[in-house]
Amino acid sequence: MKQRASKEEILKAIEEVPLLSPSASRLLQITSQEDHDIKEVIDIVKCDASLTARVLKIVNSVAYGLAHEVTTIDRAVSYLGERMVAGIALGDSASALFHKELAGYEGPKSELWNHDLRTAIAAREIARFAKEPLSPDLAFTAGILHAVGKAVLSDFLGKTANEVLVGIDSHEVSDYLAGERDLLGIDHTEAGYVLAKNWELPESLQMAIRYHHRPDEAPEEYKLLVYAVHLGCIIAMMCGSQASDSLQYHLNKNYTEYFDLTSEQIASVMLEVNEAFDTLDSAMSDTKETSL
């Protein structure tokens, strides 16, 4: 495959991606720490009028069907959970990235966000089957962020999807990640990792982004989290995807060293992904429409 752009061009484009909002950045920092207090999350939301309004709209949306209106951030955060609040802040702060059309992957508008949200839900559920303690909140946040590099690479890939797929079928390249590297000298996991470093995200989230398709290469202390996101990504693709790279990556079966998961439990996770995604997506869509 013929290379379409230089790695230097892409790295320059990553440098130009806007930073996250202070609220989103702080929430990601706090929720990645095991010993944080939920009051810290509540205080951040309370100090951001826009985020406060968004959180209250989502918790009171028809998708959640609460009997009584929630009027305080304390109750809203307790009901939605810290992971969801951080996801809301991230989705709003980087909306242009997450909701753009992924032309380079033949993905429609919001396909990246939809995939990331499904992955986050799956990773959260998978964390409950970990052989060692793993925070479901951290797994959810890592899932939301794991494929952000696609938003940058999409603009450089152009109409190469069929070329990559042909390369995979003919064994010219091993998977879609290798196809990206052949074309651009960089793949979406590396692009996302560079962006995560620019955003000064916690190292745990940087590692989940960098190694989610190559979990065996992650530093040992992050392997549990990375494998949760790796498996969550595959499950998310199985639950639905409109992008050209869907299921064009290898499942690393070493996840069994880190999780006690039967085929029946994986099927149960898939059901939870579909149900929870519909609820969360409906809630977010409803509030976006009412704020326009």
C-alpha positions as CSV (number, residue, x, y, z in Angstrom):
1,M,0.0,0.0,0.0
2,K,1.2,3.5,-0.9
3,Q,1.8,5.8,2.0
4,R,-0.6,8.8,1.9
5,A,0.9,11.3,4.4
6,S,3.9,11.7,6.6
7,K,3.9,10.9,10.3
8,E,5.3,14.4,10.9
9,E,2.1,16.0,9.3
10,I,-0.1,13.9,11.5
11,L,1.8,14.7,14.7
12,K,1.5,18.4,13.8
13,A,-2.2,18.0,13.4
14,I,-2.4,16.3,16.8
15,E,-0.6,19.3,18.4
16,E,-3.4,21.5,17.0
17,V,-6.2,19.6,18.6
18,P,-7.8,21.8,21.3
19,L,-7.1,21.0,24.9
20,L,-9.9,19.5,27.1
21,S,-11.9,21.9,29.3
22,P,-10.5,22.3,32.8
23,S,-13.6,20.5,34.2
24,A,-13.2,17.5,31.9
25,S,-9.5,17.3,32.5
26,R,-9.8,17.5,36.3
27,L,-12.7,14.9,36.3
28,L,-10.6,12.4,34.3
29,Q,-7.7,13.0,36.7
30,I,-9.8,12.5,39.8
31,T,-11.9,9.5,38.7
32,S,-8.7,7.6,37.7
33,Q,-7.5,7.7,41.3
34,E,-8.6,4.9,43.6
35,D,-8.7,7.0,46.8
36,H,-10.7,10.0,45.5
37,D,-13.9,11.3,47.2
38,I,-17.2,11.7,45.3
39,K,-17.4,15.2,46.8
40,E,-14.5,16.2,44.6
41,V,-16.5,15.2,41.5
42,I,-19.6,17.1,42.8
43,D,-17.6,20.2,43.5
44,I,-16.1,20.3,40.0
45,V,-19.5,20.0,38.4
46,K,-21.0,22.7,40.7
47,C,-18.3,25.1,39.6
48,D,-19.1,24.6,35.9
49,A,-22.5,26.1,35.0
50,S,-22.7,24.5,31.6
51,L,-21.8,21.0,32.9
52,T,-24.2,21.4,35.8
53,A,-27.1,22.1,33.3
54,R,-26.1,19.2,31.1
55,V,-25.9,16.7,34.0
56,L,-29.3,17.8,35.4
57,K,-30.9,17.5,31.9
58,I,-29.5,14.0,31.4
59,V,-30.5,12.7,34.8
60,N,-34.0,14.1,34.3
61,S,-34.4,12.9,30.7
62,V,-37.2,10.6,29.7
63,A,-34.7,7.8,29.2
64,Y,-34.1,7.5,32.9
65,G,-37.8,7.8,33.8
66,L,-37.4,9.1,37.4
67,A,-40.5,9.5,39.4
68,H,-39.3,12.8,40.9
69,E,-37.2,15.6,39.3
70,V,-33.6,15.7,40.4
71,T,-32.7,19.3,41.2
72,T,-29.3,19.0,43.0
73,I,-25.9,18.0,41.6
74,D,-25.2,15.9,44.7
75,R,-28.2,13.6,43.8
76,A,-27.5,13.7,40.1
77,V,-23.9,12.6,40.5
78,S,-25.0,9.9,43.0
79,Y,-27.6,8.6,40.6
80,L,-25.6,8.8,37.3
81,G,-22.3,7.7,38.8
82,E,-18.9,9.3,38.5
83,R,-18.0,7.5,35.4
84,M,-21.0,8.8,33.5
85,V,-20.4,12.4,34.7
86,A,-16.8,12.2,33.6
87,G,-18.0,10.8,30.2
88,I,-20.6,13.7,29.8
89,A,-17.8,16.3,30.5
90,L,-15.5,14.6,28.1
91,G,-18.1,14.2,25.4
92,D,-19.1,17.8,25.6
93,S,-15.5,19.1,25.8
94,A,-14.3,17.1,22.8
95,S,-17.6,16.9,20.9
96,A,-16.0,18.0,17.6
97,L,-13.7,15.0,17.8
98,F,-16.1,12.3,19.1
99,H,-19.1,13.2,16.9
100,K,-17.3,14.0,13.6
101,E,-17.9,11.9,10.5
102,L,-15.1,9.3,10.2
103,A,-14.7,9.5,6.4
104,G,-11.4,7.6,6.5
105,Y,-13.2,4.7,8.2
106,E,-16.4,5.0,6.2
107,G,-18.1,5.8,9.5
108,P,-21.1,8.2,9.8
109,K,-21.3,11.1,12.2
110,S,-21.1,10.1,15.8
111,E,-19.8,6.5,15.0
112,L,-16.7,7.1,17.1
113,W,-18.7,8.2,20.1
114,N,-21.2,5.3,19.7
115,H,-18.3,2.8,19.6
116,D,-16.5,4.4,22.5
117,L,-19.6,4.4,24.6
118,R,-20.3,0.7,23.9
119,T,-16.7,-0.1,24.7
120,A,-16.9,1.9,28.0
121,I,-20.1,0.0,29.0
122,A,-18.5,-3.4,28.1
123,A,-15.2,-2.6,29.9
124,R,-17.1,-1.6,33.0
125,E,-19.0,-4.9,33.0
126,I,-15.9,-6.9,32.2
127,A,-14.1,-5.3,35.2
128,R,-16.5,-7.1,37.5
129,F,-15.0,-10.5,36.4
130,A,-11.3,-9.4,37.0
131,K,-9.2,-11.9,38.9
132,E,-7.6,-8.9,40.7
133,P,-9.3,-5.7,41.8
134,L,-10.1,-3.3,38.9
135,S,-12.2,-0.2,39.2
136,P,-15.3,-0.4,36.9
137,D,-15.2,3.5,36.8
138,L,-11.7,3.5,35.5
139,A,-12.5,0.8,32.9
140,F,-15.5,2.9,31.7
141,T,-13.4,6.1,31.4
142,A,-10.6,4.2,29.5
143,G,-13.2,2.7,27.2
144,I,-14.7,6.2,26.4
145,L,-11.2,7.4,25.4
146,H,-9.6,4.3,23.8
147,A,-10.1,5.0,20.1
148,V,-9.8,8.8,20.1
149,G,-6.9,8.6,17.7
150,K,-9.2,7.6,14.9
151,A,-10.7,11.2,14.9
152,V,-7.2,12.5,13.9
153,L,-6.2,9.7,11.4
154,S,-9.6,9.7,9.6
155,D,-8.7,13.0,7.9
156,F,-5.5,11.5,6.5
157,L,-6.7,8.1,5.5
158,G,-9.0,9.4,2.8
159,K,-10.8,6.7,0.8
160,T,-8.5,3.9,1.7
161,A,-10.8,1.6,3.5
162,N,-11.2,-0.9,0.7
163,E,-7.5,-0.9,0.1
164,V,-6.8,-1.8,3.7
165,L,-9.5,-4.5,3.7
166,V,-8.0,-6.0,0.6
167,G,-4.6,-6.0,2.2
168,I,-6.0,-7.9,5.2
169,D,-7.7,-10.4,3.0
170,S,-4.6,-11.0,1.0
171,H,-2.5,-11.2,4.2
172,E,-0.4,-8.2,3.0
173,V,-1.1,-6.7,6.4
174,S,-2.1,-8.5,9.6
175,D,-5.0,-6.3,10.7
176,Y,-6.4,-2.8,10.3
177,L,-3.8,-1.3,12.6
178,A,-1.0,-2.6,10.4
179,G,-2.8,-1.2,7.4
180,E,-2.9,2.3,9.0
181,R,0.8,2.1,9.7
182,D,1.6,1.1,6.1
183,L,-0.4,4.1,4.8
184,L,0.5,6.7,7.3
185,G,3.6,5.6,9.3
186,I,1.4,5.7,12.4
187,D,-1.7,4.0,13.7
188,H,-4.7,5.2,15.7
189,T,-3.4,3.8,19.0
190,E,-0.2,5.8,18.7
191,A,-2.0,8.9,17.5
192,G,-4.4,8.6,20.4
193,Y,-1.5,8.1,22.8
194,V,0.2,11.3,21.6
195,L,-3.0,13.2,22.0
196,A,-3.5,11.8,25.5
197,K,-0.1,13.0,26.5
198,N,-0.8,16.4,25.1
199,W,-4.0,16.4,27.2
200,E,-1.9,15.3,30.2
201,L,-4.3,12.4,30.9
202,P,-3.4,10.0,33.7
203,E,-0.9,7.3,32.6
204,S,-3.4,4.5,33.1
205,L,-5.6,6.1,30.4
206,Q,-2.6,6.7,28.2
207,M,-1.7,3.1,28.3
208,A,-5.3,1.9,27.6
209,I,-5.3,4.1,24.5
210,R,-1.8,3.0,23.3
211,Y,-2.2,-0.8,23.8
212,H,-5.9,-1.6,23.5
213,H,-5.2,-3.7,20.3
214,R,-1.9,-5.0,21.7
215,P,-2.6,-5.6,25.4
216,D,0.2,-8.1,25.8
217,E,2.7,-5.2,25.1
218,A,1.3,-3.0,27.9
219,P,3.4,-2.4,31.0
220,E,2.5,-5.1,33.6
221,E,0.9,-2.8,36.1
222,Y,-1.7,-1.7,33.4
223,K,-2.3,-5.0,31.7
224,L,-5.6,-5.7,33.7
225,L,-7.1,-2.4,32.6
226,V,-5.8,-2.7,29.0
227,Y,-7.2,-6.2,28.6
228,A,-10.6,-5.0,29.9
229,V,-10.7,-2.3,27.2
230,H,-9.3,-4.7,24.6
231,L,-12.1,-7.2,25.2
232,G,-14.6,-4.3,25.6
233,C,-13.6,-3.0,22.1
234,I,-14.2,-6.3,20.4
235,I,-17.5,-6.8,22.2
236,A,-18.6,-3.3,21.2
237,M,-17.9,-4.1,17.6
238,M,-19.9,-7.3,17.8
239,C,-22.8,-5.2,19.2
240,G,-22.8,-2.9,16.2
241,S,-20.5,-0.8,14.1
242,Q,-20.8,1.1,10.8
243,A,-17.0,1.6,10.4
244,S,-14.8,-0.2,7.9
245,D,-12.4,-1.5,10.6
246,S,-15.1,-3.3,12.5
247,L,-13.8,-6.7,13.7
248,Q,-10.7,-6.3,11.6
249,Y,-8.4,-6.7,14.7
250,H,-7.2,-9.8,16.5
251,L,-8.6,-10.9,19.8
252,N,-5.8,-11.6,22.3
253,K,-7.0,-14.7,24.1
254,N,-4.6,-14.1,26.9
255,Y,-7.4,-12.1,28.5
256,T,-8.3,-15.4,30.3
257,E,-5.3,-14.9,32.5
258,Y,-6.9,-11.7,33.9
259,F,-10.6,-12.4,33.8
260,D,-12.9,-15.3,34.7
261,L,-15.3,-15.0,31.8
262,T,-17.4,-17.8,30.3
263,S,-19.0,-17.6,26.9
264,E,-22.4,-17.2,28.6
265,Q,-21.1,-14.3,30.7
266,I,-19.7,-12.6,27.5
267,A,-23.2,-13.0,26.0
268,S,-24.6,-11.4,29.1
269,V,-22.2,-8.5,28.8
270,M,-23.3,-8.0,25.2
271,L,-26.9,-7.8,26.3
272,E,-26.0,-5.2,29.0
273,V,-24.1,-3.2,26.4
274,N,-27.1,-3.0,24.1
275,E,-29.5,-2.1,26.9
276,A,-27.3,0.4,28.6
277,F,-26.2,2.0,25.4
278,D,-29.8,2.6,24.3
279,T,-30.6,4.3,27.6
280,L,-27.4,6.5,27.7
281,D,-27.5,7.4,24.0
282,S,-31.2,8.3,24.3
283,A,-30.6,10.5,27.3
284,M,-27.7,12.3,25.7
285,S,-29.5,12.7,22.4
286,D,-32.6,14.1,24.1
287,T,-30.6,16.7,26.0
288,K,-28.6,17.7,23.0
289,E,-31.8,18.3,21.0
290,T,-33.4,20.4,23.7
291,S,-30.2,22.5,24.1
292,L,-30.0,23.4,20.4
